[in-house]
Amino acid sequence: MQTAKVSDTPLEFIVEYLSKAKDIVDSNASVPEELRTYLQKALDIASGLDSYLERMTSQESDPLAELYKKTVCHDWDRAYEEGATMFRLPKECITGHVEGQVLKMLVHMCKAKRILEIGMFTGYGALSMAEALPDDGRLIACELEAYLKEFVQPIFDKSPHGKKISVKIGSAMDTLQELSETDDQFDMVFIDADKSNYINYYKFILDNNLLRMDGVICVDNCLFKGRVYLQDSKDENGLALREFNEFVSKDPRVEQVMIPIRDGITIIRRLPPSQASLQKNKVTDDDVFRGLRGKPILDRLRLDGKVAYVTGAGQGIGRAFAHALGEAGAKVAVVDVDQGKAEAVAEELTLKGIPNMAFTADISKPEDVQKMVDAIVSKWAAVHIACNNAGINMNSASEDTSLEEWDKTFSVNLRGTFICCQAAGQVMLKQGYGKIINTASMASLIVPHPQKQLAYNTSKAGVVKLTQTLGTEWIDRGVRVNCISPGIVDTPLIHSESLRPLVQRWLSDIPAGRLAHVTDLQAAVVYLASDASDYMTGHNLVIEGGQSLW
């Protein structure tokens, strides 16, 4: 015999009461038809909402679906009667599909890496949030019932995200105390435990700095069957949550919003300290404390609204630079002499939601470079970041280096870089702002060996001097010019049979013990392109694993 559904949320109670009212109306022929019609409309709207939300919300993963089924089919009364659990646990405690996806979305939006959950039950909420964490993210779940950890662990083990979850069995307050003693901090906290202790958990978290600035606390059951706002309610849990909600609403340390999903979720954001608290604590309220122009350091590395181009962006370092600048918020023009390669990288950026354009240009030709700059300005009305990366290398002994090889190398590496700097610089000087980043090489500092590459080495040394000269001439007009000097970069070509002996020789010269990866260079180009590097110009940023030091 199927158990009748028990109302648990405000909406479910509304549906229940409307259904009972309709039964009364249907049994009374004297009720006006208009009232009967309105009552049916209200019931249709209320009863259809939850199922519609379920259908319109992204489907849960297979492990979550399995966990939900396992939870609702489990005999929790028997587990309690046999002494496996300390409390009688109703299956309705499970977070559920829509709420689980809300939590998952919040983790994505907060870009959280560390989450604290107080009250795990069977782990549906924990696994939902863990699915949104990066690979190095971590979720600590506090749970009083050891039985629940055993219940959920097989599903955690099945999921690729289960390894991100650590379950702490015991009193949540004891766990909070331990976390406080080790100065742990979290980007997001989810509270869904014993209602009478919500206020104690909340106070401890804020009073002991367990939540980072701008971090979020998500509180479940804040509407608790409607009993938090029904004035005649005498339900202990409802009254405890009413007190909690009132406390949070008056706490100047936070701002919050209550969302009527299922039994209610309150999202609470920790605010920066107020002016009054700064004066009370005699804090120096300056750019160091508040952040320059009110921006924390990581925000100063953002490139939102900036327009960038990268030459030689069809592969290797240039491709990595294009992705890095786009991920930091810039619109990116992907420039390469090979149209197919430029379009392939542009398509990659499009798939990541990064505004872009592909452009084919030979940077040794002034007309190509001018067309490139004009096309970017025509499309996006500015050029804020010029990443002049394109270059070539042809190895030969000095005595055998032909004038043709010399001229071809310099035509791209030095002449081409100069042409790009000048064309972009003219736009930037009119704007009064710009960041030019040239790709030089470790070869500008040392003579790499045993390969022989006279023209390349000399051209890259020229790039450094070009950078230094422009950097000093243009900084007082708002344009900074810097360069990056990579070491030997690991590419597919490097692993060819013919180069294997050279690779072993190079590795013996690198203190880091490995070749550079293109990803080793990405943070540098974002830093030089951002406002965080405004006081740097004419600098050669060397990234070579220490090779130039030996």
C-alpha positions in Angstrom: 0.0 0.0 0.0 1.5 3.4 -1.1 1.9 5.9 1.7 -0.1 9.1 1.2 2.1 12.1 0.4 2.7 14.4 3.4 2.9 18.1 2.7 6.2 19.6 3.6 6.7 22.9 1.9 4.5 26.0 1.9 3.5 25.3 -1.7 2.5 21.7 -0.9 0.4 23.0 2.0 -1.3 25.5 -0.3 -2.1 22.7 -2.8 -3.4 20.5 0.0 -5.7 23.3 1.4 -6.9 24.3 -2.0 -7.7 20.7 -2.8 -9.7 20.4 0.4 -11.5 23.7 -0.3 -12.3 22.5 -3.8 -13.8 19.2 -2.4 -16.1 21.3 -0.2 -17.1 23.5 -3.1 -17.7 20.6 -5.4 -20.1 19.1 -2.8 -22.1 22.3 -2.5 -24.3 23.1 -5.4 -25.1 26.6 -4.1 -21.5 27.8 -4.6 -21.3 30.3 -7.4 -19.7 29.0 -10.6 -17.3 32.0 -10.7 -15.9 31.0 -7.3 -15.5 27.4 -8.4 -13.6 28.6 -11.6 -11.2 30.8 -9.7 -10.5 28.1 -7.1 -9.7 25.6 -9.9 -7.4 28.2 -11.6 -5.5 28.8 -8.3 -5.2 25.0 -7.7 -3.9 24.5 -11.3 -1.2 27.1 -10.9 -0.1 25.9 -7.4 -0.1 22.2 -8.2 1.7 22.6 -11.5 4.6 24.7 -10.3 6.9 22.1 -8.7 6.5 19.6 -11.6 7.2 22.4 -14.1 10.4 23.4 -12.3 11.5 19.8 -12.3 11.0 19.5 -16.1 12.7 22.9 -16.9 15.7 22.3 -14.6 18.9 20.7 -16.0 18.8 16.9 -15.5 20.7 15.6 -12.6 23.7 13.3 -13.1 23.4 9.5 -12.9 25.1 9.2 -9.5 22.7 11.9 -8.1 19.7 10.1 -9.6 20.9 6.8 -8.0 21.4 8.5 -4.7 17.9 10.0 -4.7 16.4 6.6 -5.5 18.4 4.9 -2.8 17.4 7.5 -0.3 13.6 7.5 -0.9 13.5 3.7 -1.1 15.4 3.1 2.1 13.6 2.0 5.2 14.7 4.8 7.6 12.2 3.8 10.3 13.8 0.3 10.5 17.3 1.8 10.6 16.3 3.9 13.6 14.5 1.0 15.3 17.6 -1.3 14.9 19.8 1.4 16.4 21.7 2.2 13.3 20.8 5.9 13.5 20.4 8.1 16.6 17.4 9.9 15.2 14.4 8.9 13.0 15.4 10.4 9.7 12.6 11.3 7.2 13.4 10.8 3.6 12.0 14.2 2.9 15.2 15.6 4.3 16.9 14.9 1.0 17.9 18.1 -1.0 16.3 16.9 -4.2 16.7 17.7 -7.9 15.8 21.4 -8.3 17.5 22.5 -5.0 20.5 20.4 -5.9 20.9 22.2 -9.2 20.4 25.6 -7.5 23.3 24.7 -5.2 25.4 23.5 -8.1 24.7 26.7 -10.0 25.7 28.8 -7.0 29.0 27.1 -6.7 29.6 27.9 -10.4 28.6 31.5 -10.0 30.7 32.0 -6.9 33.7 30.2 -8.5 34.0 28.4 -5.2 36.9 26.1 -4.5 36.3 25.4 -0.8 32.8 24.6 0.6 31.6 23.7 4.1 28.3 21.8 4.5 26.7 21.6 7.9 24.3 18.7 7.8 24.8 16.2 5.0 22.0 13.7 5.4 22.5 11.2 2.4 24.8 13.6 0.5 22.7 14.7 -2.4 23.5 18.4 -1.7 27.1 17.6 -1.1 27.5 15.7 -4.4 25.5 18.4 -6.3 28.0 21.1 -5.1 31.0 18.9 -5.6 30.1 18.4 -9.3 30.6 22.1 -9.8 33.9 22.3 -7.9 37.2 22.4 -9.9 39.4 19.2 -9.7 41.4 20.7 -6.8 38.2 21.9 -5.0 37.2 20.5 -1.6 34.0 20.1 0.3 33.9 19.3 4.0 30.6 17.9 5.1 29.7 17.8 8.8 27.3 15.0 9.8 26.3 13.6 13.2 25.2 10.2 12.0 28.0 7.8 11.1 25.4 5.6 9.4 24.9 8.2 6.7 28.6 8.3 5.8 28.5 4.5 5.2 25.2 4.8 3.3 26.5 7.4 0.8 30.1 6.4 0.4 29.5 3.8 -2.3 27.9 6.4 -4.5 30.6 9.0 -3.8 33.1 6.3 -4.9 31.2 5.8 -8.2 31.2 9.5 -9.0 34.3 11.2 -10.4 33.5 14.1 -8.0 33.1 12.1 -4.8 36.9 12.4 -4.1 36.4 16.1 -3.5 34.2 15.4 -0.5 35.4 14.8 3.1 32.9 13.8 5.7 33.5 14.7 9.3 31.4 12.7 11.7 30.5 14.2 15.1 29.2 17.5 16.5 29.2 20.3 13.9 30.3 22.8 16.5 33.3 20.7 17.3 34.2 20.5 13.6 33.8 24.3 13.3 36.1 24.8 16.3 38.7 22.5 14.7 38.5 24.4 11.4 38.8 27.7 13.2 41.9 26.6 15.0 43.6 25.8 11.7 42.4 29.1 10.2 40.4 27.4 7.4 38.3 29.6 5.2 35.5 28.8 2.8 34.0 30.4 -0.3 30.6 28.9 0.4 28.8 27.4 3.4 25.6 25.4 3.2 23.6 25.0 6.4 20.9 22.3 6.6 21.0 20.7 10.0 19.3 21.0 13.4 17.2 24.1 13.2 17.7 25.3 16.8 21.5 25.6 16.1 21.3 27.5 12.8 21.9 30.8 14.6 24.9 29.3 16.6 26.5 27.9 13.4 26.0 31.2 11.6 27.5 33.3 14.4 30.5 31.1 14.8 31.2 31.1 11.1 31.2 34.9 10.9 32.7 35.6 14.3 35.6 33.3 13.6 36.3 34.3 9.9 35.5 30.9 8.5 33.8 32.6 5.5 36.0 34.7 3.2 35.0 38.2 2.3 32.3 38.1 -0.4 31.8 34.5 0.5 28.2 33.1 0.5 26.2 31.2 3.2 23.3 29.2 1.8 20.6 28.3 4.4 18.0 25.6 3.8 14.5 25.4 5.2 14.3 29.1 5.9 10.5 29.1 5.2 9.9 25.9 7.1 6.4 24.9 6.1 5.3 28.5 6.3 5.6 28.4 10.1 8.2 31.1 10.3 5.7 33.8 9.2 2.4 32.3 10.5 1.8 34.4 13.6 -0.1 31.7 15.5 2.6 29.1 14.9 4.0 27.4 18.0 6.3 24.9 16.2 9.7 24.9 17.9 11.6 24.6 14.6 9.5 27.3 13.0 10.1 29.6 15.9 13.9 28.9 15.9 14.1 29.7 12.2 12.0 32.8 12.6 14.5 34.0 15.2 17.4 33.1 12.9 15.9 34.9 9.9 15.3 38.0 12.0 18.9 38.0 13.3 20.3 37.7 9.8 18.1 40.5 8.4 19.5 42.9 11.0 23.1 41.8 10.8 25.1 44.7 9.2 27.9 42.3 8.2 25.8 40.7 5.5 23.2 41.1 2.8 20.7 38.4 2.0 17.8 37.3 -0.2 15.2 34.6 0.6 14.2 32.4 -2.4 11.0 30.4 -2.1 12.3 27.2 -3.7 10.8 24.1 -2.0 11.0 24.9 1.8 13.0 28.1 1.2 16.6 29.0 0.7 18.3 32.1 2.0 21.5 33.2 0.2 23.7 35.4 2.5 26.7 37.3 1.3 29.4 38.6 3.6 30.0 42.3 3.1 33.2 44.3 3.2 33.6 46.1 6.6 31.5 49.2 7.1 33.0 52.7 7.6 31.8 52.6 11.2 33.6 49.4 12.0 36.8 50.8 10.4 36.6 53.9 12.6 35.9 51.8 15.7 38.9 49.5 15.0 41.1 52.5 13.9 41.8 50.9 10.6 43.8 52.8 7.9 41.2 53.0 5.1 43.3 53.3 2.0 44.0 51.7 -1.3 45.9 48.8 0.3 42.9 48.1 2.6 40.1 48.7 0.1 42.0 47.8 -3.1 43.0 50.3 -5.8 39.9 51.9 -7.1 38.0 49.6 -4.9 39.2 46.5 -6.7 40.8 43.5 -4.9 44.0 42.3 -6.5 42.4 39.4 -8.5 39.8 41.8 -9.9 42.7 44.1 -11.0 43.9 41.2 -13.2 40.6 41.1 -15.1 40.5 42.3 -18.7 36.7 42.9 -19.0 35.9 45.2 -21.8 39.4 45.3 -23.2 40.3 44.6 -26.9 43.3 42.5 -27.6 45.1 41.0 -30.6 47.7 38.2 -30.7 49.9 37.6 -33.7 51.2 34.1 -34.4 48.1 32.9 -32.5 47.4 29.9 -34.7 49.5 27.6 -32.6 51.9 27.2 -29.6 52.6 30.2 -27.4 50.3 32.6 -29.4 47.3 30.2 -29.1 47.9 30.0 -25.3 48.1 33.8 -25.1 44.8 34.1 -27.0 43.0 31.8 -24.7 44.5 33.4 -21.5 43.5 36.9 -22.6 40.0 35.8 -23.5 39.5 33.9 -20.3 40.5 37.0 -18.4 37.7 38.9 -20.1 39.2 40.4 -23.3 37.8 40.3 -26.8 40.6 38.7 -28.9 41.6 39.0 -32.5 43.4 35.8 -33.5 46.1 36.8 -36.1 48.2 34.3 -38.0 49.8 34.0 -41.5 47.9 30.7 -41.8 44.2 31.4 -42.3 43.1 27.9 -41.3 45.1 27.9 -38.1 43.7 31.4 -37.1 40.1 30.3 -37.8 40.6 27.0 -35.8 41.7 28.9 -32.7 38.9 31.5 -33.2 36.5 28.6 -33.2 38.0 27.4 -29.9 37.4 30.8 -28.3 33.8 30.9 -29.7 33.1 27.5 -28.0 34.3 29.1 -24.7 32.0 32.1 -25.2 34.9 34.5 -25.8 34.2 37.3 -28.4 36.8 37.0 -31.2 37.7 37.5 -34.8 40.2 35.7 -37.0 42.5 37.7 -39.2 45.2 36.6 -41.7 48.3 38.8 -41.9 52.0 38.6 -42.6 53.4 41.0 -40.0 56.5 41.7 -42.1 54.2 43.6 -44.5 53.2 47.0 -43.2 50.0 47.0 -45.3 48.9 43.7 -43.7 49.5 45.0 -40.2 47.6 48.3 -40.9 44.7 46.3 -42.3 44.7 44.2 -39.2 44.7 47.2 -36.8 42.0 49.0 -38.9 39.8 45.9 -38.9 40.0 45.5 -35.1 39.2 49.2 -34.5 36.4 49.0 -37.0 34.8 46.1 -35.2 35.5 47.0 -31.6 36.4 50.7 -31.7 39.8 50.3 -29.8 43.0 48.3 -29.3 43.9 48.1 -25.7 46.3 45.1 -25.7 48.8 44.3 -28.5 50.4 40.9 -28.1 53.2 40.8 -30.8 54.1 37.1 -30.6 54.7 36.0 -34.2 58.3 34.8 -34.9 60.4 32.3 -36.9 63.7 30.5 -36.2 66.1 28.9 -38.7 69.2 27.2 -37.4 72.6 27.4 -39.0 76.2 27.9 -38.0 77.2 31.5 -38.1 79.7 31.1 -40.9 77.0 29.5 -43.0 74.2 31.9 -42.2 73.1 33.4 -45.5 72.0 37.0 -45.9 68.6 35.6 -47.0 68.2 33.7 -43.8 69.3 36.8 -41.8 66.9 39.1 -43.6 64.0 36.7 -43.4 64.5 36.2 -39.6 64.8 39.9 -38.9 61.9 40.7 -41.3 59.5 38.8 -39.0 61.1 38.8 -35.6 62.3 42.4 -35.3 61.0 44.4 -38.3 57.5 42.8 -38.0 57.4 43.4 -34.2 58.3 47.0 -34.8 55.7 47.5 -37.5 53.0 46.0 -35.1 54.2 48.2 -32.2 54.0 51.3 -34.3 50.6 50.6 -35.8 49.0 49.6 -32.5 50.9 52.3 -30.6 49.5 55.1 -32.8 46.0 53.9 -31.8 46.9 53.6 -28.2 48.6 57.0 -27.9 45.4 58.6 -29.2 43.4 56.6 -26.7 45.8 57.5 -23.9 46.0 53.9 -22.9 47.5 50.6 -24.1 49.5 47.6 -23.2 52.0 46.2 -25.7 53.5 42.8 -25.0 56.2 41.5 -27.3 57.5 37.9 -27.3 61.3 37.9 -27.0 63.3 34.9 -25.9 65.7 33.6 -23.4 68.1 33.8 -26.3 68.2 37.6 -25.7 70.1 36.9 -22.5 72.3 33.9 -23.2 73.4 31.9 -26.2 71.4 28.7 -26.2 73.4 25.6 -27.1 74.3 23.3 -28.7 72.0 24.6 -31.5 73.4 27.4 -33.6 70.9 30.2 -34.3 72.8 33.5 -34.8 70.0 35.4 -36.6 67.3 34.3 -34.1 69.4 35.2 -31.1 70.3 38.6 -32.4 66.8 39.4 -33.6 65.3 38.6 -30.2 67.9 40.8 -28.4 66.7 43.5 -30.7 63.1 42.9 -29.6 64.2 43.5 -26.0 65.9 46.8 -26.9 62.9 47.8 -29.0 60.7 47.1 -26.0 62.9 49.1 -23.6 63.0 52.1 -25.9 59.3 52.3 -26.6 58.6 51.6 -23.0 60.4 54.7 -21.8 59.1 56.9 -24.7 55.4 56.1 -24.3 54.7 55.4 -20.6 54.0 59.1 -19.8 51.3 59.0 -22.6 49.6 56.0 -21.1 51.1 53.2 -23.1 53.3 50.5 -21.4 55.5 48.3 -23.5 57.0 45.0 -22.0 58.2 41.7 -23.3 58.2 38.1 -22.2 61.3 35.9 -22.8 60.3 32.2 -22.7 62.8 29.4 -22.4 62.6 26.3 -24.6 58.9 25.4 -25.0 57.7 21.9 -25.2 56.0 21.3 -28.6 55.2 18.2 -30.6 58.2 19.0 -32.9 60.6 18.9 -29.9 59.7 15.2 -29.4 60.8 14.1 -32.9 63.5 11.4 -33.1 66.1 13.8 -34.6 65.8 16.3 -31.7 65.9 13.8 -28.9 69.7 14.2 -28.2 69.2 18.0 -28.1 66.3 17.7 -25.6 68.5 15.7 -23.2 71.2 18.4 -23.5 68.7 21.2 -22.8 67.2 19.4 -19.8 70.7 19.2 -18.2 70.9 23.0 -18.5 67.5 23.7 -16.8 67.4 23.8 -13.0 63.6 23.2 -13.2 64.3 19.9 -14.8 61.8 20.2 -17.6 61.0 22.3 -20.7 58.5 25.1 -20.5 54.8 24.5 -21.3 52.8 27.2 -23.0 50.5 27.3 -20.0 53.6 28.4 -17.9 53.4 31.7 -19.8 49.7 32.5 -19.7 49.6 34.2 -16.3 52.4 36.5 -17.3 50.7 37.8 -20.4 47.5 38.5 -18.4 49.5 40.3 -15.7 51.3 42.5 -18.3 48.0 43.2 -20.1 46.1 44.2 -16.9 46.0 47.3 -14.8 47.9 45.5 -12.1 51.1 46.1 -14.1 50.6 49.8 -14.8 53.9 50.8 -13.2 55.9 48.3 -15.3 57.4 49.3 -18.6 60.4 48.3 -20.7 60.7 45.1 -18.7 61.8 41.8 -20.0 60.0 39.1 -18.0 62.1 35.9 -18.2 60.3 32.6 -17.8 62.8 29.8 -18.4 62.9 27.5 -15.4 66.3 29.1 -14.3 68.2 28.1 -17.5 69.7 31.6 -18.0 71.2 31.5 -14.5 73.6 28.7 -15.2 
